[in-house]
Amino acid sequence: MTKYCFYCDAALSRNVTQKDHFPVPDRLGGKDLVDSCTTCHDMKDRFNVGSWSVEWVGKIMRDFPMLGRETRIFLAKTIDIMMDKEAESHPPKRKRKKK
């Protein structure tokens, strides 16, 4: 039986299939696993969203209107949370006053 990547639906061969904890990450005690290709698993778990390519972000923006209401709200909320976390870890630098 052919397995497919949970994220991109690509057919997986036995030697490139990875198991990904979804929806709860392993670090938070997640037990449920899905099959994933290496690329999708890397993009989800191993790369900071800020390092994603412009092409990926553009695709997300193009796909966004086609998603269901609940999915759009969930993603918008998730982006909100991520931006808040980023702002907390990198507060804006204040301009120094000239003397």
Long-range contacts (C-beta under 8 A, 24 or more apart in sequence): 3-35, 4-35, 5-35, 5-36, 5-37, 5-40, 6-34, 6-35, 6-36, 6-40, 7-36, 7-37, 7-40, 7-44, 8-37, 8-39, 8-40, 10-37, 12-37, 20-44, 20-45, 49-82, 50-86
